[in-house]
Amino acid sequence: MICKLVVETPVNLSSKQKELLREFEETLGGTAAKKHKPKSEGFFDGVKKFFDDLTS
């Protein structure tokens, strides 16, 4: 099965739209933010977590 995903990043946002996105980002703060940004962790963090999960 092949799946094609197209992600479009909004451009030319109004000041109100930018403010709403900032507010949304603030709601993702704390430890929950990692769930929403999996690539924010480094490669070796992912490898370490993989092996930690295997041993626990």
Secondary structure as the mmCIF struct_conf table of DSSP 4:
data_model
#
loop_
_struct_conf.conf_type_id
_struct_conf.id
_struct_conf.beg_label_comp_id
_struct_conf.beg_label_asym_id
_struct_conf.beg_label_seq_id
_struct_conf.end_label_comp_id
_struct_conf.end_label_asym_id
_struct_conf.end_label_seq_id
BEND BEND1 ASN A 12 ASN A 12
HELX_RH_AL_P HELX_RH_AL_P1 SER A 15 THR A 27
TURN_TY1_P TURN_TY1_P1 LEU A 28 LEU A 28
HELX_RH_3T_P HELX_RH_3T_P1 GLY A 30 ALA A 32
HELX_RH_AL_P HELX_RH_AL_P2 ALA A 33 HIS A 36
HELX_RH_3T_P HELX_RH_3T_P2 PRO A 38 SER A 40
BEND BEND2 GLU A 41 GLU A 41
HELX_RH_AL_P HELX_RH_AL_P3 PHE A 43 THR A 55
#
